């Protein structure tokens, strides 16, 4: 998958500006670094009811996730660890069935990026 992405970027680089290249590279690697649009995908998470209030829209799946999430009571400081809070959140999340930004799978162990 990454090889195809690299080849695509190389082919398209002949026709794009530097800002276009940067945007494509960021969109491909956004989940590889446990970040989405500059926001960490771990920490204190507030679930919101309005998609326009959210930093990210997620769909909960049972297989083939973009991120495996473990819900913790405190110290959510590693990739995929989410502590649900009402205030002082690091990330606002809207759960949706349609057009998610990423797909998550709840797990009891080994959170983070899938292998």
ABEGO torsion letter per residue (X at the ends): XAAAAAAAAAAAAAABBAAAAAAAAAAAAAAAAGBBGGBBABEBBBBBABAAABABBBBBBABGBABBBBBBABGBABBGBBBBBABGBABBBBBBABGBABBBBBBABGBEBBX
